[in-house]
Amino acid sequence: MEPQATSSGFLWAAAALLPGGWASDVRIEWRDGRIARVEADAQARGGEERVGVLLPGMPNLHSHAFQRGMAGLTEYRGPAADNFWSWRSLMYRFVGRMTPEDLEAVTTWAFVEMLEAGFTRVGEFHYVHHDPTGRPYADPAELTARVIAAAERTGIALTLLPVFYAQGGFGGAPANEGQKRFLHDVPRFARLLEASRRLVGKLPDALLGIAPHSLRAVTPGQLTELLPLAASGPVHMHAAEQTGEVEQCLAWSGARPVQWLLDHAPVDARWCLVHSTHLDDSEVARLARSGAVAGLCPITEANLGDGIFPATKFLAAGGRFGIGTDSNVSISVGDELRQLEYSQRLRDRARNVVEGAVPSTGRTLFDGALRGGSQALGIEAAQAGIVDGAPADFLSLNEKSPLLAERSGDALLDSFVFAGLRDAVDGVWRAGKKQVTGGRHHLREGTERAWRLTLARLLRE
């Protein structure tokens, strides 16, 4: 089924979550992919599509889409204790075999799954740049173009975050063999960024930022050179994901990773520090004051055994957060939010730990991730949600799901997050196009076929 045209359209919802809260009988009009009018207490008109429950589309602030091809393949013990670093070695071997066609096929499938889950914009932290030998392609933006093609084909909004990666460890340690596809110097990266800017400019609603990978992979001097290249776009950076990283940073600089960045870099509301798992109390307070977003990836962080982000302290200090699918071992809005809350419960041995302006934990998590994720991906605060001028990006919940029976208002969000709904999302609109109907993307069949052929080659040969 092909998506609906974008020039103009209408949708009526019996209930919709607006920036001010829940509203009834909501009629939404859009033109050229953006919301032109939102009217509550409105009568449905003949010929308009009608849904029961409408939510804003959720931003996915941190994704390595190619890693979807590895999902479930690293869940076995090796000869030594398994952790992030052993997982990383397996990832290097997997990515070392991917052709441009492979990367596009896997990325396209991951983007289809994201839309089916209710993610309508993705921050693609894109760091595979060269061929398997480490040589640049004839077109240095070959793999960047593949990511953009996947976004264009599936319809997901894209904030492209080309990654700068130059070292193998703190203090300019040499890169290892597995990192050879990622590496740049600053002049070559500047050329890649310029090519990316031209490509992104051809894709409606697409935005461009930069991603200095981490203090492990970028020296202080390189970071200083890179930041002006971001112009006004977002700046994303991994920070303090593992205790080993914190220990190595202390040995190198005498400071913890987030502490070092807050001391030496202009961290502000344009920044997203991805993970930020291991913060001391001073870092929690300072990161919250900076206005930067903590980019949380709860499922990946749990899968890798990274640790638990101090969400309760951070939110109490006024911090902002968003969610990302990172390694894409699982792609689900509800599961990410639930894992975030459950990690806090397990640590504190308490229930409904994450607090906000409303008593509903599901609503608090959803609202926070929507605001913070939008900010991190370059969307103005005034355009986060179902509001005039914002992209016409929303999802409808499946009214036929037994687990939504007799729910209304915030109870719908609590059930969406905590009841383990596998058929929760029914429809998804992106820029006014209905990309998902009955829980299935209109390109699912063809992209799944390409995915299966790609995985057969990558994993069998």
N, C-alpha and C positions, 0 to 999 in steps of 0.2 A: 504494500500500500504506500503510495507516494504521499509526502507531507502536503499540508494545505499551503496555499499561496500566502505570501507575507505582506502584500501591499496594504491590506487592511483586513480587519476581522473583529469579531465580537465573541465573547464567551460569558455565560451566566453561571454563577455558582450559588448554590443554596447557602453555603458558608465559605468564607475566605479569610485567611489570616493576613490582615493589613498591618502597616507599621504601628497603628494605634491599637491593635488587638483584633479580635474576631468581629466580623460583620456578617449580616445576613442579606440574602438576595442581592448579591453583588454582580453588577454588570461591568465588564471590562471591554474597552474599545482600544484597538491599536492600529497604528499606521506606520508603514515602513519599518516594521519590526520593533517599534517602541510604543509604550502605553500612552495613549492620548487622553483617556478619561477612565476614572474609576468611580462608579456610582453605587452606593449602598441603598438598600430598601427599594430596589428597582424591579419592575416587572420584566419577566423574560419575554422576548419577542419571538414571533414565528421565524423559524429557519436558523435561529442561533443555537449553537451547541450548548448543552447544559451538563453540569457536573454537580456532584454533591458537595465535595470538600476540596478546596483549592489552597495550595501552599506556594510560597515563593520557591523558585529553583534554588538549589544549594550550591555554593561555590566549593570546588575541590582544590584547595590551595597548594597541594604538593603531590605530584605524581611523577613516577618513572614508568611510563606506560609499557615500555618493552619488557619490564619485569613481570607483567601478567603471564607471560609464557612460562615462567618458573613456578607459578603458584602450586604449592603442594609437593614440589620436587626436592625440598631440602629438609623434610621432616623425618630425619633419621640420624642417629648418633654416629659420630665418627670415632676414631681411636682415642681422641682427647675430648675435653669438655667443649661443647658447642656454644658459640656466642655470635655476636655480630661479625667478628673478624673471620670466623670460619665460614659463615654464610657468605661473606663478601668474596671469598676465594671461589666459591661455587658460582656466584654471579658473574665473576670475571670470565670463567670458562664458558658460560652460556652466551654472554654478549660477544665473546670472541668469534663466534661462528655466524653471527647475523649479517646478512646482506642488506642493502637498502630496501629491497623488496620485502624481506622478512620483517624488518623494523616497521615498515608501513602497514603490513598485514596485521601484525600483533597490536600496533598502536590503534589501528582502526577498530579492531575488535574490543580493545579496552575502552575506547571512547563510546562505542555502542553500549557496553555494559554500564558505563557511567551514566549515560542518559537514561537508560532503563531504571537505574537506581534513584534518579531524581537530581543528579548533579548536572547543572546546565552550563557551567564554566569551569575550565580546568587550568590550573597553573602547571604547565609541563616543564619540569626541571630537567632540561634536555642536555645531557652531557656526552652522548656518543656522537663523535664528530668525524672520525677518520675510518679508513678501511681496516680490516683485521690485522694488517701488518703495522698499523700506526701511521700510514701515509695519508695525506689529504687526498680526497677525491679530486678529479679534474674540476668539478664544481665544489668549492669548499663548503657550500651550503647544501650539499646533496641530501644529507640526512635531516637537516632542518626543514627542507622542502617536503620531505616525506611526512614529518609530523604535521605540517600545515595542511598537506593534502588529506591526511586522515581527519583533521578537524573540519575541513571544508566538506568532505564527503558525508560525514556523520551529522554535521550541523551543530556540534558542541561549540560554545564560545571558547576562545583560546587566549590565555595570557601566556605568551611564550617567554621562557626564562632560559636563554642560552647560558650554559655553565662554563665558567673559566676554571681550569684545573691545570696546575703546572708542577706541583711537587707531590712527593709520596709521603710526606710527614712534616711535622713541625720543624721550623728553622730551615726550610729549603732542602729537606732530605730528598734524594733522587727517587723518581717514580719507579714503580715496579713493572714487570712485564704485563700484568693484567690491566694496567692503567693506560696503555699506549694509545688506545682509541680516543682517549679523552683530552689529550694534552695540547696546550696552546702556549704561545708567548703573547704578550699584550698587543703588539702590532697585528699579528694574525687574528687575534680575537676581535680586535676593532674592525677588521675587514669582514669577519663573519657577522658581527653585529650589524654592520651597515647592510650587508646582503639580507639579513633577517628582517631588517626594518622595511626593505623594499617588498619582501614577500608578505610580511604581515599587513602591509598597507593595502594589499589586494583582497584581504579577507574581512568582510564586514564584522565590526565589533571587536576585532582582534586587537590586543595590546602587547607591548613589548617591554620587558624589564631586563635585568641582568641577575646572574646568580654566581657570585664568587663562591665556589663550592663549600669551603670551610677553611678554618685557620690551619688545618693539616695540609691543604692543597694550594694555598695562596699565601705568599709572603706579605708582610706589612707594606713593603714598597709597591708590590703589585696591586694590592687593595687600593692604595692611594691613587694609582694610575687608572684603575678600573672605574671608580665611582663616578667620575665626570661622564663616562660613556653611557651611563644610565639615563642621562638627561632628567626628565621628570618622572620616569617610569619606576616601577617597584624594584626593590633590591631584596633578594632572598639569599639566605646563607644557612647552611647546617651549623648548629652550635650545641655543644654539651649533650650529645646523644648518648654517649656511653661513659662509664666511669673511667675506662682506660684513656679516653680522649681527654678528660679533665686532668688526670694525672700527668699525661704527656705535656699538656699545655702548661701546667704548673712547673714542670721540670724545665721547659723551654723558656718561659717568660716570668715565672713567679706569680702568675695570675691565672684565674680560671677563664675558660673561653668567653663566656658572656661578660664577665668582669672586664676582660681585655678589650672586647669590642666596645663596651660602654665607655671605657677610658680613652680609646684611641680612634674610634670611628664615629661619624656623625649619625648615630642610630636615632631614627625618628619615625614618624608615622608612615613613611614610605617603606620601611623595612619590615621584613618577616624573618624572625629567627626560628628556623625549623627545628622542631623537637624541644630544645631548651629543657631537656628532661632533668638535668642535674644542676639545680640552682641553690645557692645558699640564700639566707634571708635577705641579705643586702642586695643580691642580684634580683631577687623577686621584686623588691620595692623599686629598684632603679629601672628594671625593664618595664614595669607597669607605668612609671612616670614618663618614660621615653615616648610612649604612644605607639611603639612598635607592636606588631602582632606576634604572638607565640603560635607557631604553626604546628599543631598537634596531629599526630598520626597514630591514634591509640591502638589500632589493630596491628600495624607493623611494629610499633614499639613493644607490644606484648609478644608478638611472634618472635622477635629477635631477642627478647629478654633484656631490653634496654633499661627499664626502670619505670618509675611512676612520676609524672609531672606534678608539681605542687599546685594543682589547680585551685584548691580552696584558698590558699594564701594569696595566690596571684589575682584571683577575681576579687577577693576582699580588698586588695590594694588598688583596684580599678583597672586591672590588666585586661587586654583584649586577646581573644583567641579565635582561631578557625580550625577546620579539620581538613585533612588530606588523606588520600589512600596510599601514598608513598609507593611501597613495593607492589601494591595491587594484589596481595595475596587473597584479599576479599574486597569486594566493591559494594558498599552499602552505606547509605546515610545513617540509617537507624543503628546499625551495628557499631559504627565509629562513635556515635554519641553515647551509646550504651556502655561501650568499653571504657570511655573516658570516665563516666560516673562510677562504674563498678570498680575501677582501679582505685578511686578515692575511698569507696566503701570498704574495700579489702584492707587498705592501709589503716583507715581510721576505725574500722569495726563499727560502722554506723550506717544509717540509711539516709537517702535524699540529702547528700552532702553538698553538692554544688548548689549554691543559693543565688537567687536573682530577685528581680522586682516582683515576680509572681510566685506563688507557692508551687506551681507545677514544675517539676524537675525537667520533664521533656521539653516544655516550652522554654525554660531558661536555657537549656542546652541548644535548642534549635535557633532561638533568637540570637544568642551569642555567636554561634558559628556562622550564621548568615551575615551579621554585621562585620565580624572580624575577617571572615573569609573574603567578603566583598572588598574591604579596605586593602587586604593583602594583595589582591589581584588587580588593583588599580581602579576600582569602581567607587565613585563618590558616595559618601554616606547618604546623601539625599536620594540616590538611585538604588539603594539596597532594599529590594522587596517589591511588592505590588503597589506601585505608586506612579503618578504621572511622570513621564519622561524616562522612566527606567526601561530597559529591555523587556519585551513581553516574554519573560521566562518564568514558567510556573509548572507545577505538577498537581495532578488530581489523585486523591487516594481512592483505592478500590472499595467502593461502598458494599460490594458483595462479600468482602472478607469477613468471616465469622468473628474475627477478633476485633472488628470495629463496630460490632452490633451494639446499639443503644449507647454509643459514645457521642459526645458533642463537645465543642470548645477545646480546652486544653487537654481533656481526657483523650481526644483523638491523637494529640501529639505524644502523650504519655504512652499510649498503646503503640503508636508508630515506632517509638524508640525502644520500649521495654518488652513488648509482647512477642517479639520474634516473628513478625509478619514476613512471610516470604512472597506474598502477592500484594504488598501494600500499595505499590505505585501502579496506577492504571494508565494515566496519560501524562505526557510531558510535551510542553510547548517551548520552543527556543526561537526567540525573535519572531514570535507569532506563528511559526511552523509547528504543526503537530508531528513531532518526530517519533513519538511512542504512543501506540494505541493498544489497549488491552494488555499492557505490560510488555509489549514487544516493539522494538525499533523496526522501522520499515525496511531497513537494510540487513536485518539480522541474518536471514538465510544466506545471502551471498557472502557476507563478511565471515560468518561461521565456517563456510566452506573453505575460504581462503586461509583462515586461521588453522583449520585442521591440516590442510596440505603443508602449511609452513611448519607446524609443530612436528609433523611426520618427518620432514627433512631434517630439522634441527636436532631431533631427539633420537632418531633411528639410525641415521647415517654414521 
